[in-house]
Amino acid sequence: MSTDSVEKVLDLKGLLCPIPVVKISNAIKEVEVGAVVEATATDPGVMMDIPAWCASTGNELESMEEADSVFTFRVKKLK
């Protein structure tokens, strides 16, 4: 896991696609380049949606983990 500090934390548990992607997109727009946004979600779709969103927007998926049906991911704003 990265040692970059988290700038913003989002609780997306209970939200279904496409809302988690919309929320992370909005959060990334609010932080400076190099900042990290961390989010937790319960929609299994984020396992495919967030990496695809990062690839299409040029941001870095630093980590993604699943524990007890809760997905935690960290996205670093690159541009």
PDB file of N, CA, C and O in Angstrom, chain B, residues numbered from 101:
ATOM      1  N   MET B 101       0.849  -1.185   0.000  1.00  0.00           N
ATOM      2  CA  MET B 101       0.000   0.000   0.000  1.00  0.00           C
ATOM      3  C   MET B 101       0.887   1.238   0.000  1.00  0.00           C
ATOM      4  O   MET B 101       1.972   1.249   0.582  1.00  0.00           O
ATOM      5  N   SER B 102       0.413   2.248  -0.647  1.00  0.00           N
ATOM      6  CA  SER B 102       1.156   3.498  -0.764  1.00  0.00           C
ATOM      7  C   SER B 102       1.265   4.205   0.585  1.00  0.00           C
ATOM      8  O   SER B 102       0.437   4.018   1.477  1.00  0.00           O
ATOM      9  N   THR B 103       2.296   5.009   0.704  1.00  0.00           N
ATOM     10  CA  THR B 103       2.451   5.806   1.919  1.00  0.00           C
ATOM     11  C   THR B 103       1.918   7.222   1.733  1.00  0.00           C
ATOM     12  O   THR B 103       1.997   8.038   2.652  1.00  0.00           O
ATOM     13  N   ASP B 104       1.371   7.523   0.544  1.00  0.00           N
ATOM     14  CA  ASP B 104       0.789   8.848   0.312  1.00  0.00           C
ATOM     15  C   ASP B 104      -0.361   9.077   1.281  1.00  0.00           C
ATOM     16  O   ASP B 104      -1.155   8.172   1.537  1.00  0.00           O
ATOM     17  N   SER B 105      -0.448  10.289   1.820  1.00  0.00           N
ATOM     18  CA  SER B 105      -1.526  10.583   2.758  1.00  0.00           C
ATOM     19  C   SER B 105      -2.832  10.795   2.004  1.00  0.00           C
ATOM     20  O   SER B 105      -2.846  11.243   0.857  1.00  0.00           O
ATOM     21  N   VAL B 106      -3.904  10.469   2.666  1.00  0.00           N
ATOM     22  CA  VAL B 106      -5.235  10.561   2.077  1.00  0.00           C
ATOM     23  C   VAL B 106      -5.774  11.972   2.289  1.00  0.00           C
ATOM     24  O   VAL B 106      -5.810  12.469   3.414  1.00  0.00           O
ATOM     25  N   GLU B 107      -6.187  12.603   1.209  1.00  0.00           N
ATOM     26  CA  GLU B 107      -6.722  13.963   1.241  1.00  0.00           C
ATOM     27  C   GLU B 107      -8.221  13.976   1.536  1.00  0.00           C
ATOM     28  O   GLU B 107      -8.723  14.874   2.213  1.00  0.00           O
ATOM     29  N   LYS B 108      -8.926  12.974   1.021  1.00  0.00           N
ATOM     30  CA  LYS B 108     -10.381  12.937   1.147  1.00  0.00           C
ATOM     31  C   LYS B 108     -10.806  11.488   1.327  1.00  0.00           C
ATOM     32  O   LYS B 108     -10.254  10.591   0.690  1.00  0.00           O
ATOM     33  N   VAL B 109     -11.793  11.256   2.201  1.00  0.00           N
ATOM     34  CA  VAL B 109     -12.323   9.913   2.454  1.00  0.00           C
ATOM     35  C   VAL B 109     -13.809   9.918   2.131  1.00  0.00           C
ATOM     36  O   VAL B 109     -14.549  10.802   2.565  1.00  0.00           O
ATOM     37  N   LEU B 110     -14.237   8.918   1.362  1.00  0.00           N
ATOM     38  CA  LEU B 110     -15.639   8.797   0.973  1.00  0.00           C
ATOM     39  C   LEU B 110     -16.228   7.492   1.490  1.00  0.00           C
ATOM     40  O   LEU B 110     -15.581   6.448   1.415  1.00  0.00           O
ATOM     41  N   ASP B 111     -17.440   7.543   2.009  1.00  0.00           N
ATOM     42  CA  ASP B 111     -18.182   6.347   2.396  1.00  0.00           C
ATOM     43  C   ASP B 111     -19.260   6.140   1.341  1.00  0.00           C
ATOM     44  O   ASP B 111     -20.263   6.853   1.319  1.00  0.00           O
ATOM     45  N   LEU B 112     -19.049   5.168   0.476  1.00  0.00           N
ATOM     46  CA  LEU B 112     -19.971   4.897  -0.625  1.00  0.00           C
ATOM     47  C   LEU B 112     -20.757   3.611  -0.396  1.00  0.00           C
ATOM     48  O   LEU B 112     -21.386   3.088  -1.316  1.00  0.00           O
ATOM     49  N   LYS B 113     -20.719   3.110   0.825  1.00  0.00           N
ATOM     50  CA  LYS B 113     -21.418   1.863   1.128  1.00  0.00           C
ATOM     51  C   LYS B 113     -22.921   2.038   0.913  1.00  0.00           C
ATOM     52  O   LYS B 113     -23.509   3.045   1.307  1.00  0.00           O
ATOM     53  N   GLY B 114     -23.528   1.027   0.276  1.00  0.00           N
ATOM     54  CA  GLY B 114     -24.958   1.050   0.008  1.00  0.00           C
ATOM     55  C   GLY B 114     -25.332   1.699  -1.313  1.00  0.00           C
ATOM     56  O   GLY B 114     -26.480   1.597  -1.747  1.00  0.00           O
ATOM     57  N   LEU B 115     -24.384   2.365  -1.959  1.00  0.00           N
ATOM     58  CA  LEU B 115     -24.657   3.012  -3.245  1.00  0.00           C
ATOM     59  C   LEU B 115     -24.351   2.047  -4.387  1.00  0.00           C
ATOM     60  O   LEU B 115     -23.376   1.297  -4.336  1.00  0.00           O
ATOM     61  N   LEU B 116     -25.191   2.077  -5.410  1.00  0.00           N
ATOM     62  CA  LEU B 116     -25.023   1.181  -6.549  1.00  0.00           C
ATOM     63  C   LEU B 116     -24.555   1.954  -7.775  1.00  0.00           C
ATOM     64  O   LEU B 116     -24.710   3.172  -7.864  1.00  0.00           O
ATOM     65  N   CYS B 117     -23.977   1.213  -8.715  1.00  0.00           N
ATOM     66  CA  CYS B 117     -23.493   1.767  -9.972  1.00  0.00           C
ATOM     67  C   CYS B 117     -24.593   2.585 -10.641  1.00  0.00           C
ATOM     68  O   CYS B 117     -25.739   2.139 -10.707  1.00  0.00           O
ATOM     69  N   PRO B 118     -24.267   3.750 -11.127  1.00  0.00           N
ATOM     70  CA  PRO B 118     -22.944   4.352 -11.334  1.00  0.00           C
ATOM     71  C   PRO B 118     -22.540   5.339 -10.241  1.00  0.00           C
ATOM     72  O   PRO B 118     -21.536   6.037 -10.390  1.00  0.00           O
ATOM     73  N   ILE B 119     -23.294   5.413  -9.153  1.00  0.00           N
ATOM     74  CA  ILE B 119     -23.062   6.451  -8.141  1.00  0.00           C
ATOM     75  C   ILE B 119     -21.649   6.416  -7.544  1.00  0.00           C
ATOM     76  O   ILE B 119     -21.050   7.481  -7.396  1.00  0.00           O
ATOM     77  N   PRO B 120     -21.079   5.244  -7.190  1.00  0.00           N
ATOM     78  CA  PRO B 120     -19.710   5.277  -6.649  1.00  0.00           C
ATOM     79  C   PRO B 120     -18.698   5.925  -7.603  1.00  0.00           C
ATOM     80  O   PRO B 120     -17.822   6.671  -7.167  1.00  0.00           O
ATOM     81  N   VAL B 121     -18.820   5.642  -8.888  1.00  0.00           N
ATOM     82  CA  VAL B 121     -17.898   6.236  -9.862  1.00  0.00           C
ATOM     83  C   VAL B 121     -18.128   7.744  -9.958  1.00  0.00           C
ATOM     84  O   VAL B 121     -17.170   8.513 -10.043  1.00  0.00           O
ATOM     85  N   VAL B 122     -19.371   8.164  -9.945  1.00  0.00           N
ATOM     86  CA  VAL B 122     -19.687   9.596 -10.001  1.00  0.00           C
ATOM     87  C   VAL B 122     -19.113  10.311  -8.778  1.00  0.00           C
ATOM     88  O   VAL B 122     -18.531  11.389  -8.904  1.00  0.00           O
ATOM     89  N   LYS B 123     -19.277   9.716  -7.600  1.00  0.00           N
ATOM     90  CA  LYS B 123     -18.782  10.341  -6.362  1.00  0.00           C
ATOM     91  C   LYS B 123     -17.254  10.427  -6.353  1.00  0.00           C
ATOM     92  O   LYS B 123     -16.693  11.450  -5.958  1.00  0.00           O
ATOM     93  N   ILE B 124     -16.576   9.352  -6.787  1.00  0.00           N
ATOM     94  CA  ILE B 124     -15.112   9.393  -6.799  1.00  0.00           C
ATOM     95  C   ILE B 124     -14.628  10.394  -7.846  1.00  0.00           C
ATOM     96  O   ILE B 124     -13.629  11.081  -7.629  1.00  0.00           O
ATOM     97  N   SER B 125     -15.315  10.481  -8.961  1.00  0.00           N
ATOM     98  CA  SER B 125     -14.966  11.456  -9.994  1.00  0.00           C
ATOM     99  C   SER B 125     -15.086  12.879  -9.458  1.00  0.00           C
ATOM    100  O   SER B 125     -14.200  13.706  -9.678  1.00  0.00           O
ATOM    101  N   ASN B 126     -16.165  13.160  -8.766  1.00  0.00           N
ATOM    102  CA  ASN B 126     -16.355  14.493  -8.183  1.00  0.00           C
ATOM    103  C   ASN B 126     -15.297  14.795  -7.125  1.00  0.00           C
ATOM    104  O   ASN B 126     -14.795  15.917  -7.051  1.00  0.00           O
ATOM    105  N   ALA B 127     -14.959  13.800  -6.308  1.00  0.00           N
ATOM    106  CA  ALA B 127     -13.955  13.998  -5.260  1.00  0.00           C
ATOM    107  C   ALA B 127     -12.582  14.277  -5.863  1.00  0.00           C
ATOM    108  O   ALA B 127     -11.851  15.137  -5.370  1.00  0.00           O
ATOM    109  N   ILE B 128     -12.228  13.560  -6.919  1.00  0.00           N
ATOM    110  CA  ILE B 128     -10.933  13.765  -7.569  1.00  0.00           C
ATOM    111  C   ILE B 128     -10.839  15.180  -8.141  1.00  0.00           C
ATOM    112  O   ILE B 128      -9.769  15.790  -8.119  1.00  0.00           O
ATOM    113  N   LYS B 129     -11.947  15.698  -8.647  1.00  0.00           N
ATOM    114  CA  LYS B 129     -11.955  17.064  -9.191  1.00  0.00           C
ATOM    115  C   LYS B 129     -11.694  18.107  -8.106  1.00  0.00           C
ATOM    116  O   LYS B 129     -11.216  19.202  -8.403  1.00  0.00           O
ATOM    117  N   GLU B 130     -12.005  17.778  -6.852  1.00  0.00           N
ATOM    118  CA  GLU B 130     -11.879  18.730  -5.746  1.00  0.00           C
ATOM    119  C   GLU B 130     -10.491  18.768  -5.109  1.00  0.00           C
ATOM    120  O   GLU B 130     -10.195  19.679  -4.337  1.00  0.00           O
ATOM    121  N   VAL B 131      -9.633  17.787  -5.423  1.00  0.00           N
ATOM    122  CA  VAL B 131      -8.318  17.731  -4.784  1.00  0.00           C
ATOM    123  C   VAL B 131      -7.225  18.120  -5.776  1.00  0.00           C
ATOM    124  O   VAL B 131      -7.441  18.133  -6.988  1.00  0.00           O
ATOM    125  N   GLU B 132      -6.052  18.434  -5.237  1.00  0.00           N
ATOM    126  CA  GLU B 132      -4.903  18.824  -6.052  1.00  0.00           C
ATOM    127  C   GLU B 132      -4.251  17.597  -6.687  1.00  0.00           C
ATOM    128  O   GLU B 132      -4.418  16.475  -6.209  1.00  0.00           O
ATOM    129  N   VAL B 133      -3.510  17.825  -7.765  1.00  0.00           N
ATOM    130  CA  VAL B 133      -2.734  16.761  -8.395  1.00  0.00           C
ATOM    131  C   VAL B 133      -1.788  16.170  -7.351  1.00  0.00           C
ATOM    132  O   VAL B 133      -1.136  16.906  -6.610  1.00  0.00           O
ATOM    133  N   GLY B 134      -1.716  14.857  -7.297  1.00  0.00           N
ATOM    134  CA  GLY B 134      -0.881  14.161  -6.327  1.00  0.00           C
ATOM    135  C   GLY B 134      -1.631  13.731  -5.082  1.00  0.00           C
ATOM    136  O   GLY B 134      -1.126  12.924  -4.302  1.00  0.00           O
ATOM    137  N   ALA B 135      -2.832  14.260  -4.885  1.00  0.00           N
ATOM    138  CA  ALA B 135      -3.626  13.905  -3.703  1.00  0.00           C
ATOM    139  C   ALA B 135      -4.274  12.536  -3.893  1.00  0.00           C
ATOM    140  O   ALA B 135      -4.490  12.076  -5.014  1.00  0.00           O
ATOM    141  N   VAL B 136      -4.574  11.905  -2.767  1.00  0.00           N
ATOM    142  CA  VAL B 136      -5.188  10.580  -2.767  1.00  0.00           C
ATOM    143  C   VAL B 136      -6.584  10.668  -2.169  1.00  0.00           C
ATOM    144  O   VAL B 136      -6.802  11.306  -1.139  1.00  0.00           O
ATOM    145  N   VAL B 137      -7.525  10.008  -2.842  1.00  0.00           N
ATOM    146  CA  VAL B 137      -8.891   9.873  -2.344  1.00  0.00           C
ATOM    147  C   VAL B 137      -9.089   8.404  -1.991  1.00  0.00           C
ATOM    148  O   VAL B 137      -8.801   7.517  -2.794  1.00  0.00           O
ATOM    149  N   GLU B 138      -9.581   8.158  -0.788  1.00  0.00           N
ATOM    150  CA  GLU B 138      -9.861   6.792  -0.344  1.00  0.00           C
ATOM    151  C   GLU B 138     -11.362   6.633  -0.194  1.00  0.00           C
ATOM    152  O   GLU B 138     -12.038   7.529   0.311  1.00  0.00           O
ATOM    153  N   ALA B 139     -11.887   5.493  -0.634  1.00  0.00           N
ATOM    154  CA  ALA B 139     -13.325   5.269  -0.539  1.00  0.00           C
ATOM    155  C   ALA B 139     -13.610   3.829  -0.163  1.00  0.00           C
ATOM    156  O   ALA B 139     -12.835   2.920  -0.463  1.00  0.00           O
ATOM    157  N   THR B 140     -14.743   3.641   0.505  1.00  0.00           N
ATOM    158  CA  THR B 140     -15.242   2.303   0.798  1.00  0.00           C
ATOM    159  C   THR B 140     -16.594   2.161   0.127  1.00  0.00           C
ATOM    160  O   THR B 140     -17.388   3.101   0.099  1.00  0.00           O
ATOM    161  N   ALA B 141     -16.851   0.965  -0.420  1.00  0.00           N
ATOM    162  CA  ALA B 141     -18.099   0.704  -1.131  1.00  0.00           C
ATOM    163  C   ALA B 141     -18.508  -0.748  -0.906  1.00  0.00           C
ATOM    164  O   ALA B 141     -17.683  -1.592  -0.558  1.00  0.00           O
ATOM    165  N   THR B 142     -19.783  -1.023  -1.109  1.00  0.00           N
ATOM    166  CA  THR B 142     -20.289  -2.391  -0.978  1.00  0.00           C
ATOM    167  C   THR B 142     -20.769  -2.961  -2.306  1.00  0.00           C
ATOM    168  O   THR B 142     -21.070  -4.153  -2.382  1.00  0.00           O
ATOM    169  N   ASP B 143     -20.849  -2.155  -3.342  1.00  0.00           N
ATOM    170  CA  ASP B 143     -21.264  -2.635  -4.662  1.00  0.00           C
ATOM    171  C   ASP B 143     -20.090  -3.367  -5.309  1.00  0.00           C
ATOM    172  O   ASP B 143     -19.065  -2.744  -5.585  1.00  0.00           O
ATOM    173  N   PRO B 144     -20.213  -4.689  -5.560  1.00  0.00           N
ATOM    174  CA  PRO B 144     -19.101  -5.430  -6.163  1.00  0.00           C
ATOM    175  C   PRO B 144     -18.691  -4.896  -7.533  1.00  0.00           C
ATOM    176  O   PRO B 144     -17.585  -5.171  -7.999  1.00  0.00           O
ATOM    177  N   GLY B 145     -19.560  -4.148  -8.171  1.00  0.00           N
ATOM    178  CA  GLY B 145     -19.235  -3.572  -9.471  1.00  0.00           C
ATOM    179  C   GLY B 145     -18.045  -2.637  -9.440  1.00  0.00           C
ATOM    180  O   GLY B 145     -17.405  -2.417 -10.468  1.00  0.00           O
ATOM    181  N   VAL B 146     -17.731  -2.075  -8.260  1.00  0.00           N
ATOM    182  CA  VAL B 146     -16.579  -1.163  -8.182  1.00  0.00           C
ATOM    183  C   VAL B 146     -15.275  -1.873  -8.509  1.00  0.00           C
ATOM    184  O   VAL B 146     -14.305  -1.229  -8.910  1.00  0.00           O
ATOM    185  N   MET B 147     -15.238  -3.193  -8.343  1.00  0.00           N
ATOM    186  CA  MET B 147     -14.020  -3.944  -8.637  1.00  0.00           C
ATOM    187  C   MET B 147     -13.650  -3.843 -10.118  1.00  0.00           C
ATOM    188  O   MET B 147     -12.475  -3.941 -10.471  1.00  0.00           O
ATOM    189  N   MET B 148     -14.629  -3.650 -10.971  1.00  0.00           N
ATOM    190  CA  MET B 148     -14.367  -3.446 -12.399  1.00  0.00           C
ATOM    191  C   MET B 148     -14.465  -1.969 -12.770  1.00  0.00           C
ATOM    192  O   MET B 148     -13.682  -1.473 -13.579  1.00  0.00           O
ATOM    193  N   ASP B 149     -15.430  -1.271 -12.176  1.00  0.00           N
ATOM    194  CA  ASP B 149     -15.708   0.110 -12.576  1.00  0.00           C
ATOM    195  C   ASP B 149     -14.596   1.087 -12.208  1.00  0.00           C
ATOM    196  O   ASP B 149     -14.227   1.930 -13.026  1.00  0.00           O
ATOM    197  N   ILE B 150     -14.062   0.992 -11.006  1.00  0.00           N
ATOM    198  CA  ILE B 150     -13.043   1.958 -10.567  1.00  0.00           C
ATOM    199  C   ILE B 150     -11.739   1.799 -11.352  1.00  0.00           C
ATOM    200  O   ILE B 150     -11.188   2.805 -11.800  1.00  0.00           O
ATOM    201  N   PRO B 151     -11.217   0.567 -11.541  1.00  0.00           N
ATOM    202  CA  PRO B 151     -10.011   0.449 -12.379  1.00  0.00           C
ATOM    203  C   PRO B 151     -10.236   0.965 -13.803  1.00  0.00           C
ATOM    204  O   PRO B 151      -9.352   1.604 -14.375  1.00  0.00           O
ATOM    205  N   ALA B 152     -11.407   0.694 -14.376  1.00  0.00           N
ATOM    206  CA  ALA B 152     -11.703   1.174 -15.731  1.00  0.00           C
ATOM    207  C   ALA B 152     -11.772   2.698 -15.755  1.00  0.00           C
ATOM    208  O   ALA B 152     -11.269   3.332 -16.683  1.00  0.00           O
ATOM    209  N   TRP B 153     -12.397   3.284 -14.733  1.00  0.00           N
ATOM    210  CA  TRP B 153     -12.485   4.741 -14.661  1.00  0.00           C
ATOM    211  C   TRP B 153     -11.088   5.352 -14.540  1.00  0.00           C
ATOM    212  O   TRP B 153     -10.779   6.337 -15.211  1.00  0.00           O
ATOM    213  N   CYS B 154     -10.250   4.770 -13.689  1.00  0.00           N
ATOM    214  CA  CYS B 154      -8.880   5.280 -13.525  1.00  0.00           C
ATOM    215  C   CYS B 154      -8.124   5.225 -14.849  1.00  0.00           C
ATOM    216  O   CYS B 154      -7.440   6.180 -15.215  1.00  0.00           O
ATOM    217  N   ALA B 155      -8.244   4.118 -15.562  1.00  0.00           N
ATOM    218  CA  ALA B 155      -7.554   3.972 -16.844  1.00  0.00           C
ATOM    219  C   ALA B 155      -8.048   5.000 -17.861  1.00  0.00           C
ATOM    220  O   ALA B 155      -7.255   5.545 -18.629  1.00  0.00           O
ATOM    221  N   SER B 156      -9.338   5.261 -17.868  1.00  0.00           N
ATOM    222  CA  SER B 156      -9.885   6.185 -18.864  1.00  0.00           C
ATOM    223  C   SER B 156      -9.633   7.652 -18.519  1.00  0.00           C
ATOM    224  O   SER B 156      -9.672   8.508 -19.402  1.00  0.00           O
ATOM    225  N   THR B 157      -9.375   7.950 -17.245  1.00  0.00           N
ATOM    226  CA  THR B 157      -9.171   9.341 -16.839  1.00  0.00           C
ATOM    227  C   THR B 157      -7.711   9.686 -16.571  1.00  0.00           C
ATOM    228  O   THR B 157      -7.376  10.853 -16.372  1.00  0.00           O
ATOM    229  N   GLY B 158      -6.842   8.680 -16.565  1.00  0.00           N
ATOM    230  CA  GLY B 158      -5.430   8.945 -16.334  1.00  0.00           C
ATOM    231  C   GLY B 158      -5.052   9.100 -14.874  1.00  0.00           C
ATOM    232  O   GLY B 158      -3.994   9.644 -14.560  1.00  0.00           O
ATOM    233  N   ASN B 159      -5.916   8.623 -13.972  1.00  0.00           N
ATOM    234  CA  ASN B 159      -5.591   8.637 -12.546  1.00  0.00           C
ATOM    235  C   ASN B 159      -5.070   7.267 -12.140  1.00  0.00           C
ATOM    236  O   ASN B 159      -5.268   6.287 -12.858  1.00  0.00           O
ATOM    237  N   GLU B 160      -4.407   7.194 -10.997  1.00  0.00           N
ATOM    238  CA  GLU B 160      -3.761   5.954 -10.564  1.00  0.00           C
ATOM    239  C   GLU B 160      -4.568   5.263  -9.475  1.00  0.00           C
ATOM    240  O   GLU B 160      -4.889   5.862  -8.448  1.00  0.00           O
ATOM    241  N   LEU B 161      -4.892   4.000  -9.708  1.00  0.00           N
ATOM    242  CA  LEU B 161      -5.505   3.178  -8.674  1.00  0.00           C
ATOM    243  C   LEU B 161      -4.362   2.642  -7.822  1.00  0.00           C
ATOM    244  O   LEU B 161      -3.667   1.711  -8.228  1.00  0.00           O
ATOM    245  N   GLU B 162      -4.166   3.224  -6.644  1.00  0.00           N
ATOM    246  CA  GLU B 162      -3.046   2.825  -5.787  1.00  0.00           C
ATOM    247  C   GLU B 162      -3.288   1.480  -5.130  1.00  0.00           C
ATOM    248  O   GLU B 162      -2.374   0.664  -5.010  1.00  0.00           O
ATOM    249  N   SER B 163      -4.530   1.249  -4.703  1.00  0.00           N
ATOM    250  CA  SER B 163      -4.834  -0.028  -4.069  1.00  0.00           C
ATOM    251  C   SER B 163      -6.327  -0.279  -4.110  1.00  0.00           C
ATOM    252  O   SER B 163      -7.134   0.646  -4.199  1.00  0.00           O
ATOM    253  N   MET B 164      -6.676  -1.572  -4.042  1.00  0.00           N
ATOM    254  CA  MET B 164      -8.074  -1.967  -3.934  1.00  0.00           C
ATOM    255  C   MET B 164      -8.093  -3.277  -3.163  1.00  0.00           C
ATOM    256  O   MET B 164      -7.437  -4.247  -3.541  1.00  0.00           O
ATOM    257  N   GLU B 165      -8.855  -3.290  -2.076  1.00  0.00           N
ATOM    258  CA  GLU B 165      -8.932  -4.469  -1.220  1.00  0.00           C
ATOM    259  C   GLU B 165     -10.381  -4.781  -0.905  1.00  0.00           C
ATOM    260  O   GLU B 165     -11.242  -3.901  -0.927  1.00  0.00           O
ATOM    261  N   GLU B 166     -10.640  -6.054  -0.608  1.00  0.00           N
ATOM    262  CA  GLU B 166     -11.981  -6.475  -0.218  1.00  0.00           C
ATOM    263  C   GLU B 166     -11.885  -7.232   1.095  1.00  0.00           C
ATOM    264  O   GLU B 166     -11.049  -8.121   1.251  1.00  0.00           O
ATOM    265  N   ALA B 167     -12.743  -6.873   2.035  1.00  0.00           N
ATOM    266  CA  ALA B 167     -12.819  -7.571   3.314  1.00  0.00           C
ATOM    267  C   ALA B 167     -14.270  -7.538   3.780  1.00  0.00           C
ATOM    268  O   ALA B 167     -14.866  -6.470   3.915  1.00  0.00           O
ATOM    269  N   ASP B 168     -14.824  -8.708   4.021  1.00  0.00           N
ATOM    270  CA  ASP B 168     -16.205  -8.805   4.506  1.00  0.00           C
ATOM    271  C   ASP B 168     -17.182  -8.051   3.608  1.00  0.00           C
ATOM    272  O   ASP B 168     -18.053  -7.332   4.097  1.00  0.00           O
ATOM    273  N   SER B 169     -17.035  -8.215   2.301  1.00  0.00           N
ATOM    274  CA  SER B 169     -17.917  -7.605   1.292  1.00  0.00           C
ATOM    275  C   SER B 169     -17.862  -6.077   1.273  1.00  0.00           C
ATOM    276  O   SER B 169     -18.778  -5.428   0.766  1.00  0.00           O
ATOM    277  N   VAL B 170     -16.795  -5.504   1.821  1.00  0.00           N
ATOM    278  CA  VAL B 170     -16.572  -4.059   1.741  1.00  0.00           C
ATOM    279  C   VAL B 170     -15.286  -3.852   0.940  1.00  0.00           C
ATOM    280  O   VAL B 170     -14.245  -4.434   1.244  1.00  0.00           O
ATOM    281  N   PHE B 171     -15.383  -3.022  -0.074  1.00  0.00           N
ATOM    282  CA  PHE B 171     -14.266  -2.748  -0.967  1.00  0.00           C
ATOM    283  C   PHE B 171     -13.679  -1.391  -0.608  1.00  0.00           C
ATOM    284  O   PHE B 171     -14.392  -0.389  -0.539  1.00  0.00           O
ATOM    285  N   THR B 172     -12.374  -1.371  -0.381  1.00  0.00           N
ATOM    286  CA  THR B 172     -11.678  -0.129  -0.055  1.00  0.00           C
ATOM    287  C   THR B 172     -10.672   0.138  -1.162  1.00  0.00           C
ATOM    288  O   THR B 172      -9.876  -0.732  -1.515  1.00  0.00           O
ATOM    289  N   PHE B 173     -10.713   1.331  -1.698  1.00  0.00           N
ATOM    290  CA  PHE B 173      -9.780   1.662  -2.762  1.00  0.00           C
ATOM    291  C   PHE B 173      -9.228   3.062  -2.567  1.00  0.00           C
ATOM    292  O   PHE B 173      -9.857   3.932  -1.964  1.00  0.00           O
ATOM    293  N   ARG B 174      -8.014   3.246  -3.108  1.00  0.00           N
ATOM    294  CA  ARG B 174      -7.321   4.533  -3.046  1.00  0.00           C
ATOM    295  C   ARG B 174      -6.970   4.948  -4.464  1.00  0.00           C
ATOM    296  O   ARG B 174      -6.361   4.189  -5.218  1.00  0.00           O
ATOM    297  N   VAL B 175      -7.363   6.166  -4.814  1.00  0.00           N
ATOM    298  CA  VAL B 175      -7.100   6.708  -6.145  1.00  0.00           C
ATOM    299  C   VAL B 175      -6.256   7.969  -5.993  1.00  0.00           C
ATOM    300  O   VAL B 175      -6.582   8.862  -5.211  1.00  0.00           O
ATOM    301  N   LYS B 176      -5.168   8.025  -6.753  1.00  0.00           N
ATOM    302  CA  LYS B 176      -4.285   9.192  -6.740  1.00  0.00           C
ATOM    303  C   LYS B 176      -4.530  10.019  -7.999  1.00  0.00           C
ATOM    304  O   LYS B 176      -4.513   9.493  -9.111  1.00  0.00           O
ATOM    305  N   LYS B 177      -4.756  11.307  -7.812  1.00  0.00           N
ATOM    306  CA  LYS B 177      -4.977  12.216  -8.939  1.00  0.00           C
ATOM    307  C   LYS B 177      -3.642  12.496  -9.616  1.00  0.00           C
ATOM    308  O   LYS B 177      -2.708  12.986  -8.981  1.00  0.00           O
ATOM    309  N   LEU B 178      -3.556  12.186 -10.896  1.00  0.00           N
ATOM    310  CA  LEU B 178      -2.307  12.383 -11.626  1.00  0.00           C
ATOM    311  C   LEU B 178      -2.326  13.584 -12.552  1.00  0.00           C
ATOM    312  O   LEU B 178      -1.268  14.067 -12.955  1.00  0.00           O
ATOM    313  N   LYS B 179      -3.513  14.076 -12.898  1.00  0.00           N
ATOM    314  CA  LYS B 179      -3.554  15.256 -13.775  1.00  0.00           C
ATOM    315  C   LYS B 179      -4.806  16.054 -13.535  1.00  0.00           C
ATOM    316  O   LYS B 179      -5.017  17.081 -14.180  1.00  0.00           O
TER     317      LYS B 179
END
